[in-house]
Amino acid sequence: MTKLEHIFKTDTLFKMLFDCKEFHSEFQALEVTRHTQLTDKMSLHYYELPKLPDSINKENSRELWLKLFKAETEEELANIEALEVPIMSAAVKAYRHVAASSEFRERARLWSKARHDEAQALNNARREERAKLQGVIDEQAALIAELQAQLDRK
């Protein structure tokens, strides 16, 4: 049985996950009190792309792929191609081909719109919640003022 490995890329990792300088962290399942390993066939690998070094070893395929996942500009893609690693050149070419398609551009537009709509909905929900809270505060302030006025009359 081989180890299961899966790479997740998230756009929300602007802050670092772990307080360390290494870009790669590996975790395995341990029993909580005895600290015995559950299995050596499963581990979680976290790659913090912002911590990826600028210069990478072109013999290290994991670093090459991570560099590609991190790339956000045409210049970064060109730098990967400049390493002259055939599989990476092919990957960059495939990415450009897919990114040039109208279907990809439409999906990217829809994804961007969905993120914008989600942010707008959260903003609206916060605004509505603030308005509700302000209404409650105003009601309580009016009740306190009315009670104070009643006490003053006595």
N, C-alpha and C positions, 0 to 999 in steps of 0.2 A: 504494500500500500504506500502511495506517495503522499507527501504533505500537500495540503490544500492551500493554495495561495490565490488571493484576489486583491486587486488594487482598486481603491476608491479614490476619486479625485473630488474634492469639495472646494467650492468657491468661498466658503464661509470661514476658512481657517486663516483669518487675518492675524489672529493672535496665535501664538504657538501653543500646541497641546501640552507639551512636556517641558519642564524646566531643565533642559540640557542642550548642549550645542550640536549633538548628533542629529542628522536628518532621518535616521531609521531607528525605530524602536520595535522590538519583538516581544510579545507577551504570550505566555502559555497558561493553560488552566491548571490551577493548584487547588488542593483541598484546603479549606480555610484554616483549620486548626492544626493539622499535621504538616501542612505545606508539601504534601506529596503530589507529584505530577499526575494529572489525569491520564494523559496520553502524549506520546511524542509525535503523533500524527497530525496534530492540530496546533496552530499558533496564529496569532494576530500580528500582522505587520503594519505599522503606521509609518508612512513616509510624509514628512513635513516638507513640502516642496519649497517654501521660502528659505529653508535652511540648506537646500541643495547647494553644494559648492559651485562657484562659477566655472572653475576648470575641472573637467572630469576625465577619467581614464577611458579612452575610446575602446579599450579591451573589455571594459565592464558593461555588459549589455543592460543590466538593471539600471545603472546610472544613465546610460544613453536613453532608455525608454522614459525614465523619470524626467530627464531634460526635455524630451519631446512633450510629455504631458504638461510640463510647466510653461512651455513656449506660448507666448501671447502675441508676438509680433513677427512680421516677415523676416526681420533681421535675426531673430533667435532661430527661426527655421533655417535660414541661410547658414548660420553658424554650425548647426547640426549637420547640414549637408557638407560643409567645408571639412568636416572630420573624415570624409570619404569612407564611411562605413556603409557597404552596400545595402544592408537591411534597413538602415536608418534613412538613407537616400530614397529607398523605395517607399518607406513609410511616409516621408515628407511629401513625396510625389503623389501618393495615394490620398493623403490629407488634402493637398491642394486640389486634386481632381474632385473629391467629394465636396469640398468647400465651395467650389466654383459652380456646383449644380444648383439649379433653381429650387429643387426640393429641399436641399440643405439650407439655403438662404431663407426659405419660407419657414422651415422648422426653427431656425435660429430666431427669426422675427417673432414667431409665436411664443417661443420660450421666453424671449425678452419681454414680450407683452404680458405673459402670464406672471413673470416676476414683478413687473410694474404694477399689475392689477392686484397682486397679493399684497404688495407694500401699501398700495392705496387703501385696500380693504382694512389692513391693520391700522393704518393711520385714522381712517374713519371710525373704526371701532374704539380706538383710544379717545378720539374727540367726543364720541357719544357717551362713553363711560365718564369722561370728565364732566360733561354736561349733566348727566344723571347725579353724579356726586355733588356738583354745585347746587343742583335742585334740592337735594337732601339737606345740604348745609344751609341753604336759604330758608327752607321750611323750619329747620331747628332754630335758626337765628330768630325767625318770626315768632316761634313758639316761646322762646326764651324772653323776647321783648314783651310779648303779651303777658307772660307770667310775672315779669318784672313790673309791668304797669299795674297788674292786679295787686301785687304786694305793696306798691307805692300808694294805692288808693286806700288801703286798710290802715 
